[in-house]
Amino acid sequence: MLVTHRPASLLGSAAIAGLLVVGLGACSDDPERDESGAVTDGGDESVFDIAVGDCITDSSTGQVSDVPVVPCSEPHVGEVFHTYDVPGDTFPGDFTQVANEQCTPAFQEFVGMAYEQSALVYTTLEPTAQSWEGGDRELVCIIQDPSGNVTGTLQGANR
């Protein structure tokens, strides 16, 4: 993943990082999931298999093909709260507008208050030009608490 910063004017008081998805790497330590799909035992999840409700433990910058996930009852840096398949055949390059149109309203629904008023922020996993050519269109929105790790979900946090 490659971290890119969104302009503060779009975020209220905090700048967030956008994570750029690359590669088609396979996971060697896949997480275990229950019948509902929730992570029950942590591991490395392919960025192509990450899902709403997954909690991640690493906010590293750069390009990645796997993301470490844990049950949300364990400390984590972020939680996937929304995914969106970007339409079209032309690689957008900059996903800021799509993120604002998709993640920001989903954030309000997930947290219970407007993004601009919240103490929380979000970041995104975004396709690269290479993964786009391979059919990857998914934008992944991840909520974070800039003050540090979270234990439990941020759904309905209303802060």
RAWOJO-V409082 format. One record per residue. SS is DSSP state (H for helix, E for strand, - for the rest). NEAR is the number of other C-alpha atoms within 8 Angstrom. D_CENTER is the distance of its C-alpha to the mean C-alpha in Angstrom with 2 decimals. Layout:
[[SS NEAR D_CENTER] [SS NEAR D_CENTER]]
//
This chain:
[[- 13 11.14] [- 11 12.76] [- 10 11.85] [E 8 13.16] [E 8 13.94] [- 11 14.07] [- 7 17.61] [H 9 18.34] [H 6 20.29] [H 7 17.27] [- 13 15.69] [- 9 18.72] [- 7 19.41] [- 7 16.37] [- 9 14.86] [- 11 11.18] [E 11 9.91] [E 13 8.37] [E 15 7.70] [E 15 10.10] [E 15 10.53] [- 12 14.17] [- 8 16.75] [- 7 17.53] [- 7 18.06] [- 7 19.01] [- 9 18.03] [- 5 21.04] [- 7 19.85] [- 9 18.09] [- 13 16.99] [E 9 19.39] [E 10 18.59] [- 8 21.00] [- 5 22.38] [- 5 19.79] [- 6 16.97] [- 10 15.87] [E 14 15.60] [E 10 19.03] [E 9 19.26] [- 12 16.65] [E 11 16.34] [E 13 14.52] [E 14 12.58] [E 13 12.63] [- 10 9.54] [- 4 11.67] [- 6 11.95] [- 10 8.66] [- 7 9.07] [- 9 8.73] [- 9 10.09] [- 14 8.99] [E 13 9.11] [E 14 8.53] [- 11 11.44] [- 8 11.03] [- 7 9.71] [- 5 12.22] [- 8 12.76] [- 9 14.20] [- 10 13.83] [E 12 12.79] [- 13 13.25] [E 11 12.34] [E 12 9.90] [E 11 11.92] [E 14 11.43] [E 16 14.01] [- 12 15.40] [- 14 14.06] [- 7 17.69] [- 8 17.32] [- 10 16.09] [E 14 12.43] [- 14 10.41] [E 14 7.24] [E 16 6.74] [E 16 4.89] [E 12 7.29] [E 11 7.69] [E 11 8.06] [E 9 10.83] [E 7 13.34] [- 8 14.67] [- 5 18.46] [- 5 21.12] [- 4 22.50] [- 4 22.23] [- 7 19.29] [- 5 18.22] [- 6 17.56] [- 5 16.04] [- 8 13.09] [H 7 13.73] [H 7 15.81] [H 9 13.66] [H 12 10.67] [H 10 13.48] [H 8 14.96] [H 9 12.13] [H 12 9.52] [H 10 12.48] [H 11 14.68] [H 10 12.19] [H 15 11.43] [H 11 15.23] [H 8 15.75] [H 10 13.37] [H 12 14.67] [- 12 18.15] [- 10 18.73] [- 9 18.13] [H 13 15.40] [H 7 18.32] [H 8 20.01] [- 10 17.29] [- 7 17.16] [E 10 13.39] [E 13 10.88] [E 12 7.40] [E 12 5.68] [E 13 4.50] [E 13 5.21] [E 12 8.70] [E 14 11.88] [- 10 14.73] [H 8 18.27] [H 9 19.17] [H 13 16.55] [H 11 17.27] [H 7 20.90] [- 6 20.21] [- 6 18.78] [- 8 14.99] [- 10 13.92] [E 10 10.46] [E 13 7.91] [E 11 4.46] [E 14 3.81] [E 13 2.98] [E 14 6.75] [E 11 8.99] [E 12 12.77] [- 7 14.25] [- 4 17.32] [- 6 15.98] [- 9 14.90] [E 10 14.75] [- 9 16.63] [- 8 16.13] [- 8 13.85] [- 9 13.25] [- 7 14.16] [- 7 17.38] [- 7 17.31] [- 7 19.05] [- 9 18.77]]
//
